[in-house]
Amino acid sequence: MSERWARLALQTYRWAGMAAYPFMGVYVGMRATRGKEQHDRRGERYGRASEKRPDGPLVWVHAVSVGETGAVSGLIGRLRGRGVPVVLTTGTVTSAALARERFGDEVIHQYVPLDLKPAVSRFLNYWQPDLAVFAESEIWPMTILELGARRIPQVLINGRMSDRSFRRWKNRLALAESLFENLSHVAAQTERDGERFRALGARPVTVSGNLKADVPVPPVEPGVFAQMSARVENRPVWLAVSTHEGEELAAARVHAMLKKRWPNLLTVIVPRHPTRADDVQAAIGGMGLTVVRRTQDKFPTDASDIFLGDTIGEMGLYLRMGKIAFVGRSLTADGGQNPLEPAMLGCAVLAGPNLSNFEEVYGRFQEARAARVVDDEIMLAKAVNFLLANEPMCDAMAAAGQGVVADMEGALERTWQTLNPYIQPLVVKASLSPSGRAGADEGTDRMSVANGGARFGW
């Protein structure tokens, strides 16, 4: 694709978006009926603000979903610790709930505007960010072009580029270059990711590592954990977490296979999207298994086969229930999910073969013998059975996983150094604004947020 055709393609994208804009209400409304949008906040998807913009400088941080929101938590804590206001956008209901739980009133949350010129322009006209920070693989053409036209620095952090995305962009190289040249900096997760961004025209590109390795261990309420432990302490337990459609039924079939050898077995299933819990419960119940849910039954009973973790923000509880965790979006879905949180909490990690989004991470885990990849649910059943019967091997895998996570730490500091040239002027500007001077006495509290995250409950 030539440069001329790239410009034409972007212009066509712009006009197509403007033509589609009046009809997007139907699309957003349908998503709302399926629980994928909040009815009372649909206006945010069109760039209409639901909160007041604070005085002074403002950093816009975008993290599409739950995992990315957790990954940028430390960065947001540092920004707030230096008095710089943040508007955080996410794209899912679950990530919005996580943002509310983690940050409370310390951070303004909005749903990300649709990548259509009217919505993006309205969002930028109102919030007027001084810096835009995007996490991982969020490449939205209209948003990038609008920020570029306004000369607002935009930095991609924790950047990753999957095999499929790289092939698509490489086949449209001129288009990729016309977009990526607008990025002020890319902080990639791995050397391979960095080389791919450079090949697509991004400059400069540095490698910072994976921010998710610097996320604090998922918390748990001590009282709730004590109650849960009392319910499961005499039972063999394994988990299937971050599961996608098809993987819950696969986990249930594994349970049915293993129950013959482990009559008291408890399988904990945590869907990636809790809004699917009704369908999951109905499907598994139809197999003749007893299903209880965290939102309805609170705790498993002695007769429970499946405990369905259908809440947001309690992964720290679920991952402490057992020592074996299958990580989803890898068996019947594609791309995989990050294994770092299970590893942090001492779980031996299992995953399916479809790991294109996390090849480097799983490569490290496999090299350290901290994870096993299974091709199908039969192999998954065999792996779970083996680890239940061989506790020393299970513990060794878990210890190896914790070692991998420890070796990966440091990405937050490297990312902060990358952003520092853009942030330091905003820190000075914030200190000179009326709100900055009024909040000067809160500096100590804010630094506690940056350093330990205590006020956010990390």
N, C-alpha and C positions, 0 to 999 in steps of 0.2 A: 504494500500500500504506500503510495507516494505521499509526500507532505501535503500536496494539494487535496488529495482524496481524504486524508486524515482531517483536514480542516472542514471539508464538506460533510464528512460523517458526523463530526461534533456539532456542526450547525444543524444538520438534520435531526440529531438527538435533541438539541435544544428546542427546535420548533415542534417536533413530535411530542415532547413533554408538555409544551404549552398547550398544544391541541388536546392532549389527554387530560390536562389538569381539571377541567370542569366536570369530568366524569369519574374522577378518583374517589368521590364520595361513596359510590357503590362498592368499590373495592375495599375501602377502609371499613365501611359498614359491615360487609360480609366477614371481614376479619374480626370485627368486634363481636359479632354473633357467635363466633367460634372461640371466644375468649382470648384472641390474640391481640386485641386492642382494648384500651379502657374507654368505655363509652363517653365518660365525662371529660376525657382529655384528647379526644380525636382532633381537636383544633390544632394541637401542637404538631401534628403530622403535616399540617399546612403552613407551619412556621409561625403560628399565632402563639404568643407567649402567654403563659398562665401564672408567671411570677414576675416580680418587679426586678429590674436590672439594678444591681448595686452600683454605687458611685465608684469611680476610679477604674483602674485596668481590670481586664477580665480575660481568663483563659478558658477556651472551649475545649473540653476533653470529650472524645467520642469513643465509646466501647460498646460494640453491638449487642453482646449478650452477657450471660452470667460469668463465664470464664474470663472474658476480657475485662469486665467490671472489677472482678477480684484482682486481676493482674495490675490494674492502674491504681489500686487503692493506696499503695505506698507512695506513689507519685503525687496523688491528690493530697495525701496527708502532709507531704513536704510543702506543697504550694500553699495550703491553708496555714501551715506553721509559719510561713513567711508573710502572711497577711494578704495573699493574692486570692481574690474571689475566683470561684470555679463554677461554670455551668457544665454539667455532665449530661450528655445525651446517650440514650441507649435505644435499642430497637425492639425489645421484648418486654412483656408484662413481668416475667420472672426477674429480669435484670433490674427493672424499675423497683420491684419489691426489695431486691437485695440492696440497691442504692439507698433506699429509704431506711433500711435496717442498719446499714453500715455507717452512713453519713448523717442521717437526721437532717437538721436544719443547717449544718455546716456547709452543705453543698446544694446548689440549685439543680434539681433534676428536670429535664424536659425530654420528651420523645423526639428522636431525630427527625428532622423534616424530610419529606419525600424528596428524592433527587430530581426535582422539577424546578425550573427557574423561578416561578412565582413563590413557591414555598421556601426555597433556599434564600432568595432575595429578602423575603419578609423576615426570615429568621435573622439574617445578618444585619439588616437595617435596624432591628430592634436591639439585639445583643451587642453588636459592634465589638466582637472579640479582638483582642490585641495579638492573640496567638491561638492557632488551632492545632490540637494534638490528637491524632487518630491512632487507634491500637490495632495491630496485627495485619489484617488484609482488607481494610476498609478503603476501597478505591471507588469513589462515586464521581463520575465525570463532571456533572454540573456543579457539584459542591466544590470540587477542586478548581474548576475554571472561575467560578464566582469569587472564591477566595483569592485566586491569582489576580483577577482584575482589580480587586481592592487592595492588592499588595499586603495582604495579611499573611505573615509567615505560617506555613503549615508543615508539621513534622510528623512523620510516620514512625511510631515506636513499636518495639516488640514485633517488627515486621517479619512476615513470613510469606512465602510464595510457593504454593503447591505445584506439583507436576502439571496438573490440568490447567491451572491458571497461567502458568508460565508458557505452556504450549499455545494457549489462546492469544496471549498478548504478543508472543513472538511472531505469530502469523499476521499480526496487525502492528508491526513494529513502529511505523510512523505515528499511528494513533497512540500507542503506548508512550512514545517519546514526547508527544505534544501534551500529554497529561503529566507524566512523571517529572518533566522539567519544571513544573510548578512547585514541586516539593522542595522545601528549604533544606531538609535533611531526612535521611532514612536511617534509623537505628535497627538493624536486622538482628534476628535471633541467632542465625548461624552463618558461617562463611558461605555455604551454598546459597542461602537466601540472599546474602549480600551480593554475590556474583550475579544472581538473577536480576536483582533490581538495577545493578549497574548496566547489565546487558540491555535493559529496557529504557535506559536513558536517565535514571535517577543519579543525581550528584548533589552533595557528597553522600557516601554510604559508609557507615561504620557498623561494626558487629558488637552488640551489647550483651548478648545472651538472652535467656528467657526470663521475663519478669515473673512468671508464675512460680519460679523456683524461690523467689524472695517473698512470696505471700506468706503471712503468718499462718501457723497451723490452725485449721478450722476450729472455732471454739465450741464449747458445749456447756450447757447449764449443769453444774455439779449435781443438783438435786434430781434433775431429770435423768442424768446419766446413771445415778445410783439406782433409781427405780428400774430403768431399762436393764441394767446389769443384773439385778435380782431376778428379772424375768427370763433371762437367756443364759445365765451362768452355767447351767448344767446341760446345755444343748449344743450340738455342733452347728455352726453358723457359717454361711458364706453369703457374699453380696454380689449383686449385679447392679452397677451404678451408671448413671448417665446413659440409660438405655433409650433406644429409638424403636420405632414400630417394628414388630417382629421379634425383637430381642427379649421382650418380656415373656412371650410365649416360649421362646427357646429356653429361657432360664427356668420356666415352670416345668417344661419337659425334662430338663436336667434334674430338677428336684424330684420328679416322679421316678426317674431312673435310679437316683441315689437313695431314695426313701427305703428301698428294699434292704439296703445294707445299713442305712442310718435312719432307723424308725423315728427318731426324735429330731430329725433335721429341720432347721429353720432357714428359709431362703429369704433374704431381704432384697427387694427390688426397688430401685429409686429411678423413676423415669426422668429423662432430661427435661421433659415438659410435663409438670404435674397436672396440667389441664386435661391430660389424656387418662387420668386415673380411673374415671368411670368406665371407660371402654376396656382398659386393662383389667380391672376387677371383674367385669362381666365375662371377658374372654377366658381368664384363668379359672374363674368359678365354674365355667362350663366344662372344664376338664375334671371336675370333681374334687378340686383342691380347696382347702379352707383359706380364704383371704381376709386379712384384717388391715385396716388403714390407719395411718398415723393421725389423720385429720378427724377420724370418726371413733376409732377404738383406743387411740392413744398408745397402747402397748400390746405386744403379741400375747396370746394366751398359750396354755400348754397344748391346745388342740390346733394351733395355727400352723399351716404349712407355709404360707407366704405372708410376709409383712411388707406392705406397700408404703414406701416413704413418699408421700404425696404433699410434702411441705417444702417451703423455700427457706433456705438459711439454716437447715439442720444437718447438713452433710457431715459436720463434725460429730454429731450423735450417731448417724448411721455407720460411718466408717469405724467407729469405736465398738461396734457390735460384733465384729468378726475379724479374722486375720486373712481372709481370702477375698479378693475383690476382682470381679470381671468388669472391665471398663468398656462401655458400650460405644455405639456408632462405629463398630468395627466388625460385626458379624453379618448382620443383614443390611446395614447401612454403610456408607463410605466416608472415609476421612479420619475416623478415630476421635477420641477425646483424650484430654491430658491426664496422664497417670500420676502426676506429681502429688496431688492431695492424698490419694490412697497410700502412696509410698511414705509421705510425711507421717502418717498415722500408723505405720507399721503393718501395712497389708502386703501380702504377696500378690503381685499383679498378674492378671490374665487378660488377654485381649484377642479379638479376631484378627484376620489377616489384612483388613482394609484400613491401613494406617497412614495414608498418604499425607495427611496434615501434620503428622507428628513422627515422621520417619527418623529424624535425628534423635529425638528424645527416646523413642523405643529402641533405637539402635544402641544407645548408651545403656539402657536397662538390660537388653539382651546380652550385651558384651559383659556386663557385670553379673549376669545370671540372676537378675532381679525381676524378670518378667518372662512369661511364656506366651507364645502366640499359638492359638488353636485355630484349626481350619473350619471346624463345624461344631455343632452342639454335642456330637458324640465325643469328640476330643475334649470339649469343655468339661463334660461329665467325668471323663477319665482324669483330667487334670485336677478337678475339685476333689474327687475321691482320693487321689494320690496325696494331695496336700492335707486333707483331713486325717488321713491315716499316718502321715509322716510329719509330725509336728516340728522336729528339728530342721527338716528341709524347708518347711514353711517359714520358720523363724529366720533361717539363713537367707532366704529370698527377701524377706522383709528388711533385714539388716542391710543387705546389699542395696536395696532401693533407697533407704535412708542415706546411704553413702553417696549414691548418685546425686540425690537432691543437694546434699551438702557441697558436692563438687561443682554444682551448677550455680551456686549462690554468687551474688555480686552484680547481677544485671541492673538492679535498681540504682546503685551508685553510678554505674557506667552510663545509664540512661539519663540520670540527673546531670552528669557532666556534659552530655550532649546538648541538653536543653538549657543549660546555665546561661549561655550567651543571649538567649531569647528571654529568659526569665528574670535575670538580674535587673535589667532596666525597669521591669514591671514591679519588682520589689521596691525599688526606689520610688517609683511613681505612686505605688500604693501607700507608702509611708507619708507622702506629701499630700494625699487626698484627705478631705475632711473625715471620712470614715476611718482612714488609716490612722490619723492622729488621735481620733476618739478611742480607737481600740488599742492604742500603744500599751496600755496597762495589762492587756491580755496576752502580751507576747510570750510570757512563760507558759501559759496554758496552751497556746498554739504550738509552741515548740514541743510540748509533750505529745501533741497529736502527731507531729512530724517524726519524732523519734520512736515513740512506742505505740501510737495508735490507740491509747487507752480510752480516749473519749469516744472512739468509734466501736469499742467492744471487740477489738482484734485479738 
